[in-house]
Amino acid sequence: MTERQMIQEILNTVDVLYEFENTDDDNKEYTILVHRQDGDKRPLADINTEIKKYFQEADYSYNETLNPSDDTDISITIKR
């Protein structure tokens, strides 16, 4: 499984929308913008905690910013 596939699998498990903002495949470092789906009533902190848990279990570093802009719920920088 490629790095991107692993990332996609984690984010699909949490059931959020996402887009890759910056990718550095050589250094395995990625910045991802996460968006809640319409109708998702889960608190943002809970979603972030769940995403963080999965990435840490997969041995990624995890640095997040909640609500970095009006159209993004979480900005995540991860690195393996």
N, C-alpha and C positions, 0 to 999 in steps of 0.2 A: 504494500500500500504506500502510495506517495505521501509526502507531507501535506499537500493540498487535500488529498482524499481523507486523510486522518482529521484534518481541521473541519472539513465539510461534514464528516460523520459526526463529530462532536456537536457542531452547531445544529445539525438536523435533529439530533437526539434531544436537544433542549427545545426544539421547535421555535426557532427564531429566524427572521430574515437577516441576511448579511451580505456584505460585499467586501472584497479585498480592496483596500485603499493603496497600500504599498506592499510589494513583495520583493524579497531578496532570497531567491531559491538557493543561491550559493551559500549564504550564511544561515539559511533556515530561519529567517526572521520575517514576520508578517504583521501588518497592521490591518485590522478588520473593523468595519463599522457594523454594528448590530442594531437591528430595529425589531421592536415587538410587532407581532402580527395584529391586524385589526381585531378587536374584541378580546385581546389577551389582557386579563385583569390582574395577572400576577405582579406583585411589587417588583420594581426594577432591581432592588437589592437582592431579592430571592433569585431572580434570573441570573444576575451576575455571580452569585455564590455558586449556583449550579454549574455555570459555564466554567468558572475558575476551578472547581473541584475536578471536572473532567480533564481540563488541560494540565493541571498539576499531576493527576494520576498518569497522564501520558508523557510526563517528564518535560513539560514546557515551562519556561518562565512566564509570568503573567503580570502585566501592568495595565490597569484599566482606568478610564475616565468616564464617569457617569454623566450623562446629558451634556456632551461637549458642544452640541449645537441643537437648534430647534428640530432638525430632521434626523438626528442620530441619538439613540438611547444610550449606547455604550460604545466607546472606542477602545479597542484592545490591541496591545502590542504583545506578541508572543515570540518566543525564540526557543529552539531546541538545542 
